[in-house]
Amino acid sequence: MGDERTDLKGMPLGELESFFRSRGKERYRARQVSRWLYQRGAEEFSVMTDLSRGFREEMEAVCRISAPPAEKGEISLDGTEKVLFRLEDGEGVESVLIPEGSRRTLCVSTQAGCALSCAFCATGALGFRRNMTSAEIIHQACHAARRLAGRQERLTNVVFMGMGEPLENVREVSRAIDILLAPCGFGLAGKRVTVSTVGIIPAMRELASRYPVSFAVSLNAAGEEVRSRLMPVNRKYPLRELVAAMREIPLQSGRKVTAEYVLLAGVNDSPGEARDLARLLSGARIKVNLIPFNPHDHGDFRPPPPSSVDRFRDILMAAGIQTITRDRRGADIRAACGQLRGVPAHPREHGGLRSGATASSKKG
Ligand code: SF4
């Protein structure tokens, strides 16, 4: 029989307050426990030493703190770390920690598998398994923060860009965002939390109205036909409507929405496509991230030659659109965009790894 005690992990402050109130406890207990869960990464009540022994024992009897084990970890030659978590029902999901200067950015998964079948994505090829709970989502951040604390570092940014489409799991993702932004949670500023989406327009609008988080929207084409071929979701939420919705996202001064664009040789990397994209985004507070395709086992796509990437970027820049080419962080351990799968890959494919061998998938 499973553990039927209430899992406190994944509860935002408001829910912790309701839980403690329902058990006749003082409201401030919620803040205390929240700090232990999310700032100190407590995985058992016995370590919460500023709470009385009686309170801790009472809590232990009725609640628990879930902590799915990290089964495998890999460190890329560029310092990117990938971790495979084994969830309670046996599903495997991955997160990726990316060091960059003083930033420590964690890319988290929100679904086991994904239903949206983007043609270039390894996660999409897995099919949909299930939505992750807020406990499972936030545990990835707790685990990373604990590892970083061990080397006197801290988690500075979180991107919802791992396995799955976060806006297909908006309820649990919202709870996780509540925890990331709360001062008694991770205390991150909204601009340090990014939701990456293929553009589920109603959910994007809802989240944008509730949280000051950043958005990265996967466009990957400048026209409806190519985008529908690459991303079937385009039939439901067409590119033109999506870009219109991106233009309406409320933004603080100096901030922009990011358009992600995976460049696929011979598919969407032509100068004509770049000019169409420049026209589509003209005048909008949108910047473009160009991501040369990362080869993986699924699909017949090829990465573009560096000259096409440069030409594409130059056309956008000439049109006044801020454009950066994202490097392939963690490509040697399949932690790069579109590569997360949550299943073991063949160890021989991972030269230069320090431990383990897993593969995975991420939004493009
Ligand atoms: S790119 Fe994102 S939305 Fe598309 S199949 Fe992959 S995980 Fe799903």
Boltz pocket constraint, residues with backbone or C-beta under 6 A from the ligand:
constraints:
  - pocket:
      binder: B
      contacts: [[A, 113], [A, 114], [A, 115], [A, 116], [A, 117], [A, 118], [A, 121], [A, 122], [A, 123], [A, 124], [A, 125], [A, 162], [A, 163], [A, 164], [A, 165], [A, 198], [A, 361], [A, 362], [A, 363], [A, 364]]
      max_distance: 6.0
